[in-house]
Amino acid sequence: MCLILFSFRAHAEHELVLLANRDEFHDRPSQQADFWVDAPDVIAGRDLQSGGTWLGVTTGGRMAAVTNVREPGRTVVNARSRGDLVRSFLLSRESAAAAADSMYREKEAFNGFNLLLYDTDTLVYLSNRTSGGPRVMEPGIYGLSNAALDTPWPKVEKGKAALRRALADGSLDTHALLPILEDTSVADDESLPSTGVPLDWERTLSAPCICSESYGTRASTIVRIAGDGGISFMEKTQVPASVRPRAVTFELL
């Protein structure tokens, strides 16, 4: 994932509302979100190259999502797949806090990542590129891209503002939320972050929904977990557009 916007206990009826775009090279093989044959209580897409996933939920109410950290020139040789972090949490029964502690101890085995873990009670944020270890989240509205939580990149700030308006208006259906993720407008040059990539690439990557010939937003996902535990999970495939059905929805009551 490369953009995650989420509210935690910031709405009277929803425990968690999460909007996410997965950005990836177009030729990396992946599977659309569905129940996993080898783990029938998991709903997630699947990275067919490494076997993990970028975002998923379980029928029991667990949720996990990951983004990478943009850091050109800093690479862990033979690093473990960051998708394994999401996969292992969804398959486990560990609390979010315990799992985050274990993963933090193994942080050097991975390239840079940001991770969200939710266990129906606690939401934890963890990164191997920030100090202080795992962070138990307080109620609020947050944004995450390829830097630390709430780093004020234009698409993060724009997305948080849009999510805040949707929460205030009560406009939390898919038709209202999906345009936030499908926004292809790029940021003005003066507001672009400097992350070590060329300026033209910095511009391209500044859009909430990234469009380029070989890399970009592959899927957009909306997860809503109600106060009573009900889960709504919608994933829309952006690339390749030939996938049918283009969007899949799962409702767990």
Secondary structure, 3 states (H helix, E strand, C coil): CCEEEEEECCCCCEEEEEEEEEEEECCCCEEEEEEECCEEEEEEEEECCCCCCCEEEECCCCEEEEEECCCCCCCCCCCECCHHHHHHHHHCCCCHHHHHHHHHHCHHHECCEEEEEECCCCEEEEECCCCCCCEECCCEEEEECCCCCCCCCHHHHHHHHHHHHHHHHCCCCHHHHHHHHCCCCCCCHHHCCCCCCCHHHHHHHCCCCCCCCCEEEEEEEEEEEECCCCEEEEEEECCCCCCCCCEEEEEEC
